[in-house]
Amino acid sequence: MLSPLTECVYPLTTQAHTPPSLLRPLLAAILAHAKPPTEGAQADAPAEQPDAAAAQPGTAPPPAELLFAWRMPLGWLLRRSDDVQAAQRELLRAFEAEVCADTNLLLHAAPVLKALWDADLLEESLLLEWESGAPQGMANGTRVAAHEQSARRARTFSKPFTAWLRKAEVVVE
């Protein structure tokens, strides 16, 4: 029996699917293995060990940390796409669906979105466009009510990050 992550990546080796179509199952499998830290667990962690949850065997890392660790495979799928912006929109749709499917994960939507941005998987302009409403080309205006509601919830819970991003100064390296 194949692991969920192997099931997501294996079809690419057979060229049965386009890379953007694999973003959602891969993101779902990654987030399924993440356990958002609970507020009680953070309060119990000693101050000298900020990463106490990751240090304990058998506990999953926070979703944002796990996503950042998987930035290379996700980035590879994005870059293999014919249209990178369309693939990024697909990643945003997957983000909306996955964080809204789990209440605990929804509470950590902003750090998860920041991890995707930190890993250079989502462009700032696309995120700001998404935050203000539906990006152009997102389901071509045929959104169903349930998807629109989950998109709105994801944007609401992501506001702390998108507000920071909107106010952040641009540093050119």
N, CA, C and O of each residue as an XYZ file, in Angstrom:
692
protein
N       0.849     -1.185      0.000
C       0.000      0.000      0.000
C       0.893      1.246      0.000
O       1.844      1.332      0.777
N       0.587      2.195     -0.861
C       1.366      3.412     -0.985
C       0.933      4.429      0.059
O      -0.230      4.470      0.463
N       1.884      5.247      0.489
C       1.547      6.319      1.419
C       0.766      7.393      0.666
O       0.832      7.447     -0.562
N       0.020      8.259      1.383
C      -0.735      9.319      0.702
C       0.159     10.242     -0.129
O      -0.239     10.679     -1.209
N       1.359     10.539      0.367
C       2.247     11.415     -0.385
C       2.743     10.732     -1.651
O       2.858     11.374     -2.695
N       3.036      9.442     -1.570
C       3.476      8.699     -2.744
C       2.355      8.620     -3.764
O       2.603      8.723     -4.966
N       1.122      8.439     -3.300
C      -0.025      8.388     -4.204
C      -0.201      9.696     -4.961
O      -0.674      9.697     -6.097
N       0.177     10.812     -4.340
C       0.043     12.110     -4.992
C       1.115     12.318     -6.058
O       0.829     12.850     -7.130
N       2.331     11.907     -5.775
C       3.450     12.175     -6.663
C       3.598     11.107     -7.738
O       4.074     11.413     -8.832
N       3.210      9.874     -7.468
C       3.381      8.781     -8.424
C       2.734      9.038     -9.782
O       3.356      8.747    -10.804
N       1.496      9.577     -9.839
C       0.895      9.813    -11.159
C       1.732     10.719    -12.060
O       1.675     10.599    -13.284
N       2.511     11.628    -11.458
C       3.345     12.502    -12.267
C       4.395     11.701    -13.022
O       4.749     12.050    -14.148
N       4.896     10.633    -12.412
C       5.910      9.830    -13.082
C       5.333      9.079    -14.273
O       6.071      8.708    -15.186
N       4.045      8.855    -14.274
C       3.400      8.169    -15.394
C       2.808      9.166    -16.386
O       2.224      8.763    -17.392
N       2.954     10.482    -16.112
C       2.421     11.543    -16.962
C       0.905     11.435    -17.133
O       0.362     11.867    -18.150
N       0.230     10.868    -16.152
C      -1.221     10.728    -16.213
C      -1.933     12.040    -15.878
O      -3.098     12.220    -16.230
N      -1.236     12.957    -15.197
C      -1.854     14.203    -14.754
C      -0.913     15.368    -15.017
O       0.305     15.202    -15.098
N      -1.500     16.540    -15.146
C      -0.683     17.740    -15.265
C      -0.203     18.148    -13.875
O      -0.873     17.851    -12.885
N       0.931     18.814    -13.780
C       1.426     19.212    -12.452
C       0.432     20.017    -11.616
O       0.318     19.738    -10.422
N      -0.304     21.009    -12.166
C      -1.247     21.744    -11.314
C      -2.346     20.865    -10.713
O      -2.850     21.160     -9.630
N      -2.715     19.797    -11.405
C      -3.766     18.934    -10.865
C      -3.288     18.139     -9.661
O      -4.102     17.571     -8.932
N      -1.986     18.092     -9.443
C      -1.436     17.367     -8.295
C      -1.217     18.254     -7.076
O      -0.921     17.754     -5.991
N      -1.360     19.573     -7.245
C      -1.120     20.479     -6.123
C      -2.092     20.247     -4.972
O      -1.679     20.183     -3.814
N      -3.383     20.120     -5.284
C      -4.365     19.953     -4.211
C      -4.174     18.644     -3.450
O      -4.155     18.673     -2.220
N      -4.030     17.479     -4.129
C      -3.841     16.256     -3.344
C      -2.546     16.270     -2.534
O      -2.500     15.742     -1.422
N      -1.496     16.874     -3.091
C      -0.235     16.940     -2.338
C      -0.391     17.846     -1.128
O       0.046     17.492     -0.032
N      -1.013     19.019     -1.311
C      -1.240     19.925     -0.186
C      -2.123     19.257      0.866
O      -1.868     19.392      2.063
N      -3.149     18.544      0.433
C      -4.042     17.846      1.369
C      -3.277     16.791      2.159
O      -3.473     16.661      3.367
N      -2.406     16.036      1.489
C      -1.636     15.004      2.178
C      -0.647     15.611      3.163
O      -0.455     15.080      4.257
N      -0.020     16.716      2.785
C       0.934     17.377      3.685
C       0.209     17.891      4.920
O       0.650     17.660      6.046
N      -0.899     18.584      4.711
C      -1.626     19.161      5.846
C      -2.306     18.097      6.701
O      -2.559     18.328      7.883
N      -2.604     16.945      6.128
C      -3.187     15.848      6.914
C      -2.194     15.315      7.932
O      -2.591     14.777      8.966
N      -0.905     15.460      7.647
C       0.127     14.984      8.566
C       0.581     16.060      9.547
O       1.419     15.810     10.414
N       0.027     17.242      9.404
C       0.392     18.346     10.303
C      -0.645     18.443     11.406
O      -1.835     18.210     11.194
N      -0.177     18.782     12.549
C      -1.089     18.989     13.674
C      -0.871     20.406     14.173
O       0.191     20.715     14.712
N      -1.871     21.280     14.000
C      -1.714     22.642     14.496
C      -1.469     22.638     16.000
O      -2.143     21.916     16.736
N      -0.513     23.437     16.463
C      -0.273     23.491     17.904
C      -1.470     24.073     18.624
O      -2.053     25.067     18.189
N      -1.828     23.447     19.725
C      -2.944     23.964     20.519
C      -2.417     25.035     21.453
O      -1.232     25.059     21.786
N      -3.298     25.909     21.867
C      -2.861     26.994     22.744
C      -2.357     26.460     24.078
O      -1.424     27.024     24.648
N      -2.947     25.393     24.583
C      -2.496     24.804     25.837
C      -1.109     24.206     25.712
O      -0.314     24.283     26.650
N      -0.804     23.608     24.561
C       0.510     23.007     24.351
C       1.579     24.077     24.280
O       2.702     23.859     24.735
N       1.247     25.241     23.712
C       2.222     26.309     23.649
C       2.496     26.868     25.041
O       3.629     27.238     25.346
N       1.488     26.930     25.871
C       1.671     27.465     27.215
C       2.491     26.506     28.070
O       3.222     26.948     28.957
N       2.384     25.181     27.817
C       3.116     24.203     28.603
C       4.564     24.061     28.166
O       5.377     23.533     28.925
N       4.912     24.512     26.974
C       6.269     24.346     26.457
C       7.211     25.270     27.219
O       6.871     26.428     27.463
N       8.397     24.775     27.601
C       9.364     25.625     28.286
C       9.853     26.745     27.368
O       9.910     26.574     26.150
N      10.201     27.876     27.949
C      10.626     29.044     27.181
C      11.911     28.787     26.407
O      12.088     29.342     25.323
N      12.813     27.961     26.932
C      14.083     27.725     26.238
C      13.941     26.758     25.075
O      14.881     26.608     24.295
N      12.799     26.097     24.931
C      12.557     25.191     23.814
C      11.326     25.647     23.045
O      10.237     25.112     23.254
N      11.481     26.639     22.148
C      10.310     27.119     21.428
C       9.736     26.070     20.474
O       8.567     26.153     20.098
N      10.538     25.094     20.085
C      10.097     24.067     19.152
C       9.887     22.751     19.895
O      10.269     21.692     19.397
N       9.285     22.809     21.079
C       9.137     21.617     21.918
C       8.251     20.560     21.272
O       8.484     19.367     21.467
N       7.236     20.969     20.504
C       6.346     19.992     19.872
C       7.095     19.164     18.843
O       6.855     17.962     18.730
N       7.991     19.776     18.096
C       8.749     19.050     17.081
C       9.806     18.155     17.725
O      10.208     17.152     17.136
N      10.258     18.510     18.929
C      11.292     17.734     19.591
C      10.749     16.431     20.186
O      11.506     15.479     20.377
N       9.457     16.381     20.477
C       8.867     15.189     21.061
C       8.593     14.160     19.967
O       7.975     14.480     18.952
N       9.053     12.923     20.172
C       8.796     11.912     19.145
C       7.306     11.609     19.050
O       6.597     11.578     20.056
N       6.845     11.387     17.818
C       5.457     11.027     17.601
C       4.518     12.207     17.435
O       3.335     12.008     17.161
N       5.008     13.434     17.593
C       4.148     14.596     17.386
C       4.481     15.225     16.039
O       5.641     15.293     15.632
N       3.450     15.676     15.371
C       3.627     16.288     14.058
C       4.019     17.749     14.226
O       3.605     18.404     15.183
N       4.816     18.258     13.296
C       5.161     19.683     13.354
C       3.945     20.536     12.992
O       2.985     20.030     12.411
N       3.982     21.813     13.329
C       2.881     22.711     12.950
C       2.732     22.744     11.428
O       3.704     22.511     10.709
N       1.525     23.031     10.929
C       1.296     23.003      9.484
C       2.218     23.930      8.698
O       2.709     23.550      7.636
N       2.459     25.133      9.200
C       3.309     26.075      8.471
C       4.734     25.538      8.344
O       5.360     25.671      7.292
N       5.238     24.939      9.404
C       6.588     24.374      9.388
C       6.680     23.192      8.423
O       7.660     23.056      7.691
N       5.676     22.358      8.426
C       5.661     21.204      7.537
C       5.548     21.641      6.076
O       6.211     21.077      5.205
N       4.714     22.641      5.807
C       4.583     23.153      4.444
C       5.889     23.751      3.952
O       6.274     23.555      2.799
N       6.568     24.478      4.826
C       7.839     25.070      4.431
C       8.854     23.974      4.122
O       9.682     24.129      3.224
N       8.794     22.872      4.858
C       9.698     21.750      4.600
C       9.404     21.095      3.247
O      10.308     20.533      2.629
N       8.170     21.157      2.786
C       7.763     20.559      1.511
C       7.771     21.578      0.373
O       7.156     21.345     -0.668
N       8.461     22.704      0.560
C       8.460     23.755     -0.454
C       9.082     23.317     -1.772
O       8.655     23.781     -2.829
N      10.074     22.440     -1.740
C      10.731     22.006     -2.978
C       9.787     21.194     -3.874
O       9.668     21.518     -5.056
N       9.110     20.148     -3.364
C       8.181     19.419     -4.244
C       7.023     20.284     -4.738
O       6.614     20.174     -5.894
N       6.494     21.143     -3.868
C       5.408     22.028     -4.290
C       5.902     23.015     -5.346
O       5.223     23.262     -6.343
N       7.074     23.569     -5.123
C       7.663     24.495     -6.088
C       7.967     23.817     -7.413
O       7.800     24.417     -8.475
N       8.408     22.584     -7.356
C       8.696     21.832     -8.567
C       7.427     21.659     -9.404
O       7.448     21.829    -10.623
N       6.314     21.315     -8.726
C       5.048     21.167     -9.437
C       4.599     22.496    -10.055
O       4.099     22.527    -11.179
N       4.781     23.589     -9.312
C       4.408     24.905     -9.837
C       5.232     25.250    -11.075
O       4.686     25.705    -12.080
N       6.529     25.038    -11.003
C       7.429     25.418    -12.099
C       7.284     24.514    -13.319
O       7.642     24.911    -14.428
N       6.773     23.323    -13.130
C       6.547     22.406    -14.252
C       5.270     22.735    -15.008
O       4.979     22.122    -16.035
N       4.510     23.692    -14.510
C       3.237     24.068    -15.127
C       3.484     24.963    -16.337
O       4.451     25.723    -16.382
N       2.599     24.857    -17.304
C       2.686     25.721    -18.480
C       2.406     27.173    -18.108
O       3.022     28.085    -18.659
N       1.489     27.390    -17.183
C       1.122     28.732    -16.728
C       1.303     28.773    -15.208
O       0.479     28.246    -14.462
N       2.384     29.402    -14.765
C       2.719     29.412    -13.336
C       1.662     30.153    -12.529
O       1.316     29.723    -11.429
N       1.144     31.259    -13.058
C       0.116     31.995    -12.309
C      -1.156     31.174    -12.164
O      -1.800     31.225    -11.117
N      -1.527     30.427    -13.179
C      -2.702     29.553    -13.073
C      -2.446     28.465    -12.036
O      -3.353     28.097    -11.290
N      -1.234     27.954    -11.984
C      -0.885     26.940    -10.981
C      -0.921     27.547     -9.578
O      -1.351     26.889     -8.631
N      -0.470     28.800     -9.437
C      -0.540     29.461     -8.134
C      -1.993     29.670     -7.714
O      -2.323     29.537     -6.535
N      -2.862     29.995     -8.670
C      -4.293     30.125     -8.357
C      -4.859     28.785     -7.909
O      -5.685     28.725     -6.998
N      -4.412     27.713     -8.552
C      -4.846     26.370     -8.159
C      -4.369     26.062     -6.741
O      -5.102     25.457     -5.958
N      -3.153     26.473     -6.410
C      -2.637     26.284     -5.057
C      -3.471     27.070     -4.044
O      -3.740     26.582     -2.947
N      -3.880     28.283     -4.413
C      -4.752     29.068     -3.528
C      -6.109     28.401     -3.349
O      -6.645     28.391     -2.241
N      -6.678     27.840     -4.425
C      -7.950     27.120     -4.299
C      -7.789     25.913     -3.377
O      -8.665     25.623     -2.563
N      -6.662     25.213     -3.513
C      -6.397     24.064     -2.648
C      -6.249     24.519     -1.199
O      -6.755     23.867     -0.285
N      -5.556     25.638     -0.991
C      -5.395     26.211      0.352
C      -6.761     26.516      0.954
O      -7.030     26.162      2.102
N      -7.623     27.170      0.181
C      -8.966     27.509      0.663
C      -9.720     26.257      1.093
O     -10.293     26.207      2.181
N      -9.713     25.261      0.236
C     -10.472     24.042      0.512
C      -9.932     23.301      1.734
O     -10.703     22.834      2.572
N      -8.620     23.194      1.832
C      -8.025     22.408      2.914
C      -8.134     23.088      4.270
O      -8.442     22.427      5.263
N      -7.889     24.392      4.336
C      -7.971     25.045      5.650
C      -9.408     25.170      6.125
O      -9.656     25.180      7.331
N     -10.356     25.265      5.206
C     -11.760     25.371      5.614
C     -12.350     24.017      5.976
O     -13.403     23.954      6.610
N     -11.695     22.945      5.590
C     -12.196     21.606      5.900
C     -11.921     21.215      7.352
O     -12.557     20.299      7.873
N     -10.992     21.891      8.004
C     -10.592     21.545      9.371
C     -10.557     22.818     10.214
O      -9.802     23.744      9.916
N     -11.369     22.862     11.261
C     -11.457     24.060     12.098
C     -10.121     24.411     12.726
O      -9.753     25.585     12.772
N      -9.380     23.409     13.214
C      -8.073     23.689     13.816
C      -7.108     24.276     12.798
O      -6.333     25.178     13.116
N      -7.156     23.768     11.584
C      -6.287     24.277     10.531
C      -6.723     25.674     10.104
O      -5.884     26.511      9.769
N      -8.017     25.930     10.112
C      -8.537     27.250      9.752
C      -7.995     28.322     10.692
O      -7.719     29.445     10.270
N      -7.846     27.973     11.954
C      -7.301     28.922     12.927
C      -5.845     29.268     12.633
O      -5.342     30.290     13.100
N      -5.170     28.422     11.861
C      -3.763     28.639     11.515
C      -3.602     28.988     10.040
O      -2.545     28.752      9.455
N      -4.653     29.549      9.439
C      -4.617     29.889      8.017
C      -3.544     30.930      7.706
O      -2.840     30.805      6.704
N      -3.411     31.940      8.539
C      -2.420     32.995      8.277
C      -0.987     32.445      8.283
O      -0.234     32.743      7.356
N      -0.573     31.648      9.294
C       0.787     31.094      9.240
C       1.007     30.136      8.065
O       2.106     30.073      7.513
N      -0.027     29.396      7.687
C       0.100     28.482      6.549
C       0.292     29.286      5.268
O       1.147     28.954      4.447
N      -0.492     30.333      5.096
C      -0.353     31.180      3.914
C       1.005     31.872      3.890
O       1.616     32.017      2.831
N       1.477     32.301      5.065
C       2.788     32.935      5.145
C       3.885     31.943      4.766
O       4.860     32.315      4.112
N       3.731     30.683      5.175
C       4.721     29.661      4.814
C       4.765     29.462      3.304
O       5.842     29.288      2.733
N       3.602     29.485      2.652
C       3.565     29.359      1.197
C       4.224     30.565      0.535
O       4.902     30.419     -0.483
N       4.030     31.755      1.103
C       4.645     32.968      0.566
C       6.151     32.974      0.837
O       6.941     33.299     -0.050
N       6.549     32.615      2.060
C       7.978     32.558      2.409
C       8.744     31.592      1.510
O       9.914     31.814      1.198
N       8.080     30.530      1.103
C       8.721     29.523      0.256
C       8.698     29.930     -1.219
O       9.082     29.143     -2.084
N       8.253     31.145     -1.506
C       8.155     31.657     -2.877
C       7.235     30.811     -3.749
O       7.470     30.670     -4.949
N       6.196     30.253     -3.153
C       5.232     29.475     -3.919
C       4.069     30.345     -4.398
O       3.392     30.004     -5.368
N       3.843     31.464     -3.719
C       2.776     32.396     -4.097
C       3.364     33.796     -4.203
O       4.131     34.227     -3.341
N       2.998     34.494     -5.263
C       3.475     35.857     -5.459
C       2.666     36.839     -4.619
O       1.477     36.634     -4.374
N       3.323     37.898     -4.187
C       2.672     38.912     -3.363
C       1.482     39.531     -4.074
O       0.427     39.710     -3.466
N       1.630     39.862     -5.353
C       0.532     40.497     -6.088
C      -0.687     39.581     -6.164
O      -1.818     40.053     -6.049
N      -0.477     38.299     -6.354
C      -1.587     37.344     -6.408
C      -2.273     37.233     -5.043
O      -3.499     37.154     -4.966
N      -1.480     37.226     -3.971
C      -2.051     37.155     -2.625
C      -2.900     38.386     -2.311
O      -3.985     38.269     -1.742
N      -2.403     39.561     -2.682
C      -3.158     40.781     -2.410
C      -4.422     40.840     -3.257
O      -5.455     41.329     -2.799
N      -4.348     40.349     -4.476
C      -5.534     40.267     -5.332
C      -6.542     39.280     -4.748
O      -7.745     39.544     -4.733
N      -6.042     38.142     -4.268
C      -6.898     37.116     -3.663
C      -7.582     37.655     -2.408
O      -8.759     37.388     -2.170
N      -6.838     38.412     -1.614
C      -7.374     38.931     -0.357
C      -8.535     39.893     -0.601
O      -9.486     39.938      0.178
N      -8.451     40.655     -1.679
C      -9.506     41.636     -1.953
C     -10.728     41.020     -2.630
O     -11.766     41.672     -2.739
N     -10.617     39.804     -3.075
C     -11.728     39.120     -3.742
C     -11.173     37.991     -4.574
O     -10.060     37.526     -4.327
N     -11.930     37.543     -5.554
C     -11.494     36.434     -6.401
C     -10.494     36.921     -7.431
O     -10.788     37.860     -8.171
N      -9.307     36.303     -7.503
C      -8.362     36.676     -8.551
C      -8.932     36.380     -9.929
O      -9.778     35.501    -10.096
N      -8.452     37.131    -10.910
C      -8.906     36.910    -12.282
C      -8.560     35.488    -12.695
O      -7.486     34.978    -12.377
N      -9.475     34.865    -13.400
C      -9.240     33.509    -13.868
C      -9.520     32.448    -12.819
O      -9.303     31.264    -13.077
N      -9.987     32.831    -11.662
C     -10.261     31.873    -10.605
C     -11.628     31.258    -10.841
O     -12.639     31.869    -10.496
N     -11.685     30.093    -11.406
C     -12.910     29.350    -11.705
C     -13.794     30.058    -12.731
O     -14.968     29.718    -12.878
N     -13.226     31.052    -13.449
C     -13.904     31.730    -14.551
C     -15.309     32.230    -14.205
O     -16.215     32.163    -15.036
N     -15.485     32.719    -13.006
C     -16.749     33.312    -12.609
C     -17.877     32.315    -12.366
O     -19.026     32.722    -12.190
N     -17.578     31.039    -12.351
C     -18.629     30.037    -12.146
C     -18.511     29.384    -10.774
O     -18.749     28.186    -10.619
N     -18.149     30.169     -9.808
C     -18.007     29.620     -8.462
C     -19.346     29.181     -7.910
O     -20.368     29.829     -8.133
N     -19.329     28.084     -7.195
C     -20.536     27.654     -6.504
C     -20.563     28.313     -5.138
O     -19.529     28.753     -4.635
N     -21.744     28.382     -4.538
C     -21.906     29.094     -3.270
C     -21.035     28.515     -2.167
O     -20.476     29.269     -1.371
N     -20.907     27.206     -2.101
C     -20.102     26.590     -1.040
C     -18.633     26.972     -1.174
O     -17.966     27.251     -0.177
N     -18.131     26.985     -2.402
C     -16.731     27.363     -2.594
C     -16.523     28.827     -2.254
O     -15.513     29.183     -1.648
N     -17.459     29.674     -2.632
C     -17.354     31.098     -2.324
C     -17.333     31.325     -0.815
O     -16.589     32.170     -0.316
N     -18.153     30.564     -0.095
C     -18.178     30.698      1.362
C     -16.856     30.252      1.972
O     -16.344     30.916      2.874
N     -16.294     29.147      1.504
C     -15.011     28.694      2.058
C     -13.890     29.660      1.677
O     -12.972     29.885      2.466
N     -13.957     30.230      0.476
C     -12.949     31.220      0.071
C     -13.017     32.442      0.978
O     -11.988     32.980      1.387
N     -14.231     32.876      1.289
C     -14.407     34.031      2.169
C     -13.876     33.736      3.568
O     -13.233     34.585      4.186
N     -14.149     32.525      4.067
C     -13.647     32.142      5.400
C     -12.123     32.100      5.410
O     -11.493     32.570      6.357
N     -11.533     31.543      4.366
C     -10.072     31.468      4.291
C      -9.471     32.872      4.252
O      -8.466     33.134      4.912
N     -10.083     33.774      3.483
C      -9.578     35.151      3.425
C      -9.720     35.838      4.772
O      -8.834     36.586      5.183
N     -10.828     35.591      5.463
C     -11.044     36.208      6.777
C      -9.990     35.756      7.778
O      -9.422     36.577      8.499
N      -9.727     34.459      7.824
C      -8.752     33.945      8.786
C      -7.312     34.234      8.363
O      -6.394     34.090      9.171
N      -7.104     34.633      7.128
C      -5.764     34.976      6.636
C      -5.478     36.462      6.729
O      -4.378     36.904      6.397
N      -6.457     37.242      7.179
C      -6.311     38.702      7.247
C      -5.064     39.181      7.988
O      -4.431     40.126      7.518
N      -4.672     38.585      9.124
C      -3.472     39.097      9.795
C      -2.239     39.082      8.882
O      -1.450     40.027      8.883
N      -2.080     38.019      8.113
C      -0.924     37.941      7.214
C      -1.079     38.891      6.035
O      -0.140     39.612      5.700
N      -2.248     38.906      5.399
C      -2.412     39.759      4.222
C      -2.363     41.244      4.593
O      -1.893     42.058      3.798
N      -2.837     41.604      5.775
C      -2.725     42.993      6.231
C      -1.267     43.359      6.433
O      -0.839     44.448      6.052
N      -0.497     42.451      7.035
C       0.940     42.688      7.212
C       1.628     42.809      5.855
O       2.472     43.685      5.661
N       1.272     41.937      4.920
C       1.874     41.957      3.592
C       1.573     43.258      2.866
O       2.430     43.800      2.167
N       0.368     43.750      3.031
C      -0.020     45.001      2.376
C       0.785     46.172      2.926
O       1.111     47.094      2.179
N       1.112     46.155      4.217
C       1.826     47.256      4.860
C       3.333     47.096      4.821
O       4.056     48.054      5.091
N       3.829     45.901      4.491
C       5.269     45.629      4.533
C       6.012     46.458      3.501
O       5.514     46.714      2.405
N       7.214     46.871      3.876
C       8.062     47.613      2.955
C       8.744     46.640      2.002
O       9.114     45.530      2.386
N       8.900     47.060      0.786
C       9.566     46.232     -0.213
C      11.068     46.442     -0.086
O      11.546     47.575     -0.137
N      11.813     45.354      0.080
C      13.265     45.400      0.169
C      13.831     44.763     -1.082
O      13.616     43.577     -1.331
N      14.548     45.535     -1.864
C      15.162     45.019     -3.085
C      16.575     44.570     -2.762
O      17.377     45.339     -2.232
N      16.870     43.326     -3.083
C      18.201     42.775     -2.781
C      19.146     42.964     -3.931
O      20.307     42.562     -3.849
